[in-house]
Amino acid sequence: MASQEAIARAQTVKAKYERDLLRKRNVVGVGVGFREHAGQMTDEVCIVVSVRVKLRPDQLAPQDALPTQLDGVPVDVKATGAFRAL
């Protein structure tokens, strides 16, 4: 189970970087959640970056590459497709 401290830290880091992340090509959302590894949810708190499609780093311009961590908080990239308001 994740501690409230870890969740609060991830939320603070998310707020700090959210605007910059949303400016990157292919990014459609930023949140706080749990890291997924090999298709299984873990109890590691992370910043979740939602993208239209997952791309290899060599398919992205350097300024659009996503970090693996921000201020010590892991980043997990998830393909969600585009979001549309209904």
Wavefront OBJ file of the C-alpha trace (Angstrom):
o trace
v 0.000 0.000 0.000
v 1.332 3.424 -0.950
v 1.891 5.961 1.778
v 0.045 9.247 1.818
v 3.454 10.911 1.830
v 4.450 9.230 -1.465
v 1.140 10.200 -3.064
v 1.425 13.809 -1.864
v 4.998 14.035 -3.184
v 3.932 12.670 -6.595
v 1.055 15.175 -6.723
v 3.433 18.054 -5.958
v 5.889 16.949 -8.658
v 3.040 16.432 -11.140
v 1.771 19.964 -10.539
v 5.291 21.323 -11.095
v 5.790 19.579 -14.477
v 2.272 19.059 -15.837
v 2.217 22.100 -18.136
v 5.577 21.173 -19.699
v 4.528 17.547 -20.196
v 1.244 18.526 -21.854
v 3.153 20.612 -24.405
v 4.936 17.521 -25.703
v 3.701 15.972 -28.926
v 1.485 12.936 -28.374
v 0.765 13.651 -24.655
v -2.955 13.838 -23.834
v -2.981 13.732 -20.031
v -0.951 13.679 -16.826
v -1.963 12.130 -13.509
v -0.753 10.300 -10.424
v -1.227 6.558 -10.136
v 0.581 3.269 -9.736
v 3.323 1.977 -12.000
v 2.465 -0.934 -14.233
v 5.170 -3.531 -14.908
v 4.783 -6.430 -17.334
v 1.038 -5.842 -17.427
v 0.702 -5.989 -13.632
v -0.113 -3.075 -11.355
v 2.521 -2.464 -8.681
v 2.284 -0.478 -5.445
v 4.869 2.059 -6.667
v 3.405 5.570 -6.884
v 4.297 7.350 -10.107
v 3.370 10.140 -12.458
v 1.256 8.640 -15.237
v 1.642 10.298 -18.632
v -1.113 9.360 -21.078
v -0.191 9.408 -24.774
v -2.178 8.803 -27.956
v 0.186 5.972 -28.962
v 3.428 4.720 -27.463
v 6.386 5.589 -29.653
v 10.017 4.537 -29.475
v 12.419 7.322 -28.431
v 13.920 7.377 -31.951
v 10.452 8.244 -33.327
v 10.260 11.438 -31.261
v 12.001 14.785 -31.518
v 14.371 15.230 -28.550
v 12.116 17.900 -27.007
v 9.150 15.486 -27.094
v 10.893 12.585 -25.330
v 9.468 11.789 -21.896
v 11.660 11.409 -18.818
v 11.790 8.176 -16.835
v 11.550 10.152 -13.595
v 10.921 13.689 -12.390
v 12.509 14.894 -9.156
v 12.920 11.267 -8.079
v 9.312 10.259 -8.849
v 9.043 7.559 -11.537
v 7.157 8.306 -14.758
v 4.970 5.625 -16.355
v 3.804 6.176 -19.942
v 0.461 4.650 -20.928
v -1.137 4.596 -24.376
v -4.737 5.745 -23.977
v -5.624 7.177 -27.359
v -7.069 10.660 -27.675
v -9.501 11.945 -25.058
v -12.758 13.522 -26.255
v -15.387 15.351 -24.251
v -18.836 13.855 -24.657
l 1 2 3 4 5 6 7 8 9 10 11 12 13 14 15 16 17 18 19 20 21 22 23 24 25 26 27 28 29 30 31 32 33 34 35 36 37 38 39 40 41 42 43 44 45 46 47 48 49 50 51 52 53 54 55 56 57 58 59 60 61 62 63 64 65 66 67 68 69 70 71 72 73 74 75 76 77 78 79 80 81 82 83 84 85 86
